[in-house]
Amino acid sequence: MVRGQWVSRRATLTGAAAAALLVPYPARPAHAKPEPIRFGLTPVFLTSDLALLAGLQAYLEHATARPVRLVNRRTYQEITALLISRQLDAAWICGFPFVAYRGELSLVAVPIWRGETQYQSYLIAHASQSGDSLSDLRGTVHAFSDPDSNSGYLVTRAALLDLDASPSNFFRYSFFTYGHRNVIRAVASGLATSGSVDGYVYEVLRETEPDLARSTRVVNKSEWLGFPPVACPAADASSTLTTAIRSALLQMQSDTRGRAVLSLLRLDGFRVEEPELFDGIARRMRRVRGVPE
């Protein structure tokens, strides 16, 4: 399938997905409500779509037979802290905090995007900015997403080491936007000349907000890395609740409303993966932190 056909199909599915989210689930028999599932979302998630959030919550509640509370925070650090302290039952986080707290966290499932459980970090610039590599962006104003983001910080931070540089002495000025969409907006508006962003988010916005993305261009892409996963506290890896969450995610492709949510997310589904999927991120983290291999 050529790209144009793929985008057209996605656009059709998006309309169908939004309509499908409006169909209520059949009522369940009345019982005492169990404790809600506390599911965390970080800025890697496309959280501005209220219909999407409502659909995700409704699907998870139906699939797990439990109430679900979606928890949003501005930074990765806040969600990671809640997850580690078991104030969340699961969260869609980034690969960087997952490897940084490998002893405290366990994988629940990993999203499948375009047939793979991997994605890339994009180095982007304003459409008027010349150059085709990181070295060409020396002296620009750069927008990062979050200090705990792999694609929105770690990848570029590690690449700067190859140039014997750091953000403070390479860029004229750099700042954090605390959201991948915000990075794209900053570059598109001229607030920043360049930025580090999640390639999945960029590709989705290129489809859903083409006028915004059109003011930017991709300078460089990283190698393929583990897609931001859904994780849980390590102590709860084998719990009944975690099993229910994992089962709900893995079955999304087989449920009409689950497929509607996936279509809005531009994802194919979820699958179980091994922690080794994130070894490339772990290597970058150790390098940036000066830890010998």
N, C-alpha and C positions, 0 to 999 in steps of 0.2 A: 504493500500500500504506500503510495507516495505521500509526502508530507501534507499537501493540500487536501487530499482525501481524508487524512487522519484528523486534521483540524476541523473539517466539515463534519465528520462523524462525531467528534467531540462536542461541537456546538449543538448538534441535534440532540445528543445525549443529555447535554446540560439542561435544555428546555424540558425534556422528558423527566429528568431527575428532579427538577424543582417541582413539577406537578406531582410526581410520585410521593414527595415528602409531605404533601398535603393530605394524603389518604391515611385515615386513622388506623391504628392497630386494633384488632378485635379486643373487646374488654375481657380481662381475666377475672376469675372468681375472686370475691373479696376475702382477703386474709390480712392478718397483722403484717404491716410493712416491715421488711428487714432493714437493717442499717444500709444507708446509701453507699454506693460505690463512689469514691472520691477520685476523679480522673483529671489529671493536670494537663494543661496545654501551655506550650511556650510560644515565643514569636515565630518559630519555624512553621507553626500551624497558621493557616489562612483564617484568622479569627474574626474578620470584619463582616462576614456573611452570616447574618442572624438565622436565615433559613437553614444554612449548612449546620450551624451549631445546634439548632433545634432538632434537625433530622438526625444528627449523630447521637444526641442525648436520647431521643425516642427509640432509635434502633438499639442502642446498648441496653436500655431499660427493658425492652421486649426480649432481647436475646439472652439476657442474664436473669430475667424475672426479679430485678431489683431496681429501686430508684437510683438515679445517677446524678451526681452533682459535678458539673464541669467547673474546674478551678483555673482561672487565668491569672497570670502575674506578668509584670512588665519585663522581668529579666529571667534568664536561664538559672541564675544562681538561686533566686527565690524558689522556683519550682523544684530544683534539685535538692535544696535544703528540706523542703516539705516532704519530698520523696524519701530521702535518707532517714529522716526522723519518723517515718511511717505515718505522717499526717495526710499522705496521699496513698491510695492503693495501687495506682499506676499512673504513668504520665508519658506523653509523647515528648521526648526530649531530643537532644542533639547527641551525636556520636562522641563529641569532646567530653562533656560531663560523664557520659557512660564509661569511657575508658579512664577518666580521672578518678572515678569512684568505683572502679571495677569490683573491689571487695565488698562494697555496700549495696550494689545493684545487680539485678539479673534481667536478662532479656525476656520479654513476654512475646513480642512478635515484631516483625520488620515490614514496613510498607513495600509493596511492589509497584514500581513506577516504570512504565514502558517495558514491562517484562522482566525487570531486574530489581534487586534490592540494593542498588547503588545509585549514586548521583555524583555531580561534580560541583566544585566551587568555581564561580565565575568572577573574573576580574573585569569590571565594566568601567566605561568612561562615558563622558558626554559625547554625543554624536559628532561634535565639532573638534574633539580632542584627537590629535594624531598619535601614532605609535601603535605597535603591535606586541609589546611585552611590558612586563613590570618595570624594567629599567627605564623605559620611555616615559614613565609616570613620575619620575623623580621631581620633587619640588611642587607637586600638585597638592590640592586639598583632598583628603581621602576620607570616605565614610566607611566605617566598620559597622557591623550589626551589633555584636555583643562580645564582651571579652571571653565568654565561655562558649562561643560558637566556633565550630570547626570551619565551615565554609565562609562565615562572615568575619573571621579573624585569624584562626590558627594557621590555615593554609597560606595566607599572605604573610603572616609573621614568620613562618618557617622559610618561605621563599626569599624573604629579605636577608636571611642569614647567608644565603648563597651570594648575596651582593655585599656581604660584610656590613650590613646596615640593620637598622631598627626603625620602627615607625617614627620615632622622635627625630632621627637625623636624616631620614630619607624623604619624608613628606614635609611640605611646608607647614602643614597642620593636619591633624587627624582627629576624628571624634566618633563616638558611638551613637547610633540612632535607635538602638534597641528594637529592631524589627527589620526583616529583609525587605519588605515593601517600602519601609522608610528609607533604606539605602538607595533604592531605585528612584524614589521621589527626590531625594537629595541630589542625586546626580542629574536627573532629568531637569530639575529646576535651576541647576547651576550653583546650588549651595555648596556642592562638592564637585570636583572635576572627575574623580574616580571613586570606585567603591568595591568592596568585597561582599559577594552575595551568594546565597543558595541558588544553584542552577535550576533546581526544581521550581522554586518560587518564581524565578525570573521567567522560565518558560511558560508557567501558568499565567503570569501577568502579561506576557507578550501576546497571549491569546485573549485574555479577558479584558485587558486595559491596553490595547495596542497603541493608543496615542501617547500614553505614558512611556512605554518601552521604546517607542520610536525615537525619542529624544536621547536614547542611550545606545551604546553598542558594546558587544563583547570583545574585550581585548585578548583575553586568554582564558583557557579552561584547565582545571587540574585533572589529574588522572581520576579514575572512578574510585569512589570511596563508599563505605557503608552508609546507607540511607539512615536519617534520623529515626531511631527506634522507639517503640513503646517499651518502657522498663518498669520494674517493680522493686520494692525493697528486697534485698537478698534473703532476708529472714522469712519472707512470704512467698518465695519462689514456687513452693509446692502446695500452697494453700488452696482451699476450695474456691476462694474468691478469685485468686489469680487464674486458676484453671478456667473459671467461668468467663473471665475477661478475654483470655486467650482464645477460647472456643468462639466467643462472639466475633472477634476480629477475623479469625480464620474462616468463619462461615459467611462473612459479609457478601462474598461473591455469589452465594447461593440464595440470597434473600432479595426480594424485589426492592425493598426500601434500603437495604444495605448497599445494593448496587447503585441506587440513586445517590447515596452519600458519597460513594467512591467516585461516581462520575463527576460530582461537583468538586471533589478533591483532585480530579485527574489521576486517580490511582487505579491500579488493576486489582488490588486486594492486599492481603497480608500473608506472610508465611513465617515459620519458625526458622531461625538461623543460629549459627554458632557464634560465640563472641569473637572468633578469629576474623570475622567479616570486618572488624574495626581495627585490625592490626596496623593498617596504613595510617590511621589517625593516631594510634598510640605511638607510632614511631615519630611522628611530627611533634607530639606533645613532649616526648622525652628529649628530643633535640632542642626544642625551644626552652625547656627547663634545664638544659645542660646535663641531662642524665646520660651516662655512657651506655652504649648498647650492650 
